[in-house]
Structures are given as C-alpha cells and as structure tokens.
Amino acid sequence: MPAKTLPVTGDPDADALLASEPLALLIGMLLDQQVPMEWAFKGPWTLRQRLGGSLDAATIAAMDPAALEGRFKQKPALHRYPAAMAKRTQALCQFIVDHYGGDAGAVWRGVRTGDELYRRLRELPGYGDEKAKIFMAILAKRFGKKPKGWEEAAAPFSDGTPRSVADIDGPQALRRVREYKQAMKAQGKGKAD
C-alpha cells in the first residue's frame, strides 16, 4: 500500500495538507498548469492561510469573486494567471457544493470502477482528460485508492514511467519526473507519450 503522501511542494506542511484535505488535492491539481508543480500544489496551503486557516468548498464558492481574486493576486501570487485560476477554483468549489454537498472526498469515496471515477473527475470544472487521468493515478499510486479498472481508465499515467506528479514519492522521483518531461519536450512530445 503506498504511503499517504505527496511530497511535491518542498514544504512539509503544504504536503501534509495535500494528504489530509481532499479539497486541497483537487485545487492543487487544478492549478497544475503553466507553472512548476511545486508552485501549483503549494497553492492550496497558501490559499488556506490567506482565508484565515480554513479551506472549505462552501466558503470559497460563496465568496465575492473579487475578494477571492484578491487572495490569488496577493504577493506572491498563487499562480501565473491568478484571476483566471481564482475563477476556476471558485467554479470547482461551487460544483463540489452543488453535487457533493461540499465534501470534496465524496468525488472518489465509494467509487467502484475506474470508468466511474474518470467520469466524476471529468465533470469537475477545469478537469480535462489528462488532468482527470493524472488525478486518478495520484489517488491510486499515492493514496491506495484503486477502483476496479483504474489502470485502463488512467492510462498511460497508471504505468511505471515517471511522467507526472502521481509518480513523486520524494526528491529523487521529482527529479526523474522533471527529466522525463524535459526529454519529452525536447522530442516534441507530451507526458502521455
């Protein structure tokens, strides 16, 4: 059984939040685009601090959009595109409130098949095909959540190639994932290749 960790941020407190708070994990994955992984996945911890020490889907969904954007823009900004990511985060939280009663972990709790989990993740605002598959691989590889058929549904991110954040279990793995991504970029390929 994999350890319940995701040591990607370089900050033990931020990593612990990812492992203990499903909403933090979903927001971190949402932010993981066009910024380094460490920056994206530390975003939920920083946002929680800026919101007074709590990360709650209903609270974020109900916030004045300009106020949430201000938290994202506060220095250092939570993302390269703080205004857009504030909107996406609020949309994600509103969806979780509307469809899961504000309980982010309910997105995957009790799911019986990889196809069902994939469908649920794809329904989340901001989660495309690749993001949903990588998140499935995080749940399986880092947290032991492996519904029947998850490998097929999450392919190619379910294999042993160090291609995504799901494959990071420490500093050496982070280096291997970076090297893989750089090699693929140099060949004009993506992480799914």
Secondary structure, 3 states (H helix, E strand, C coil): CCCCCCCCCCCHHHHHHHHHCHHHHHHHHHHCCCCCHHHHHHHHHHHHHHCCCCCCHHHHHHCCHHHHHHHHHCCCCCCCCHHHHHHHHHHHHHHHHHHHCCCHHHHCCCCCEHHHHHHHHHHCCCCCHHHHHHHHHHHHHHHCCCCECHHHHHCCCCCCCCCCHHHCCCHHHHHHHHHHHHHHHHCCCCCCC
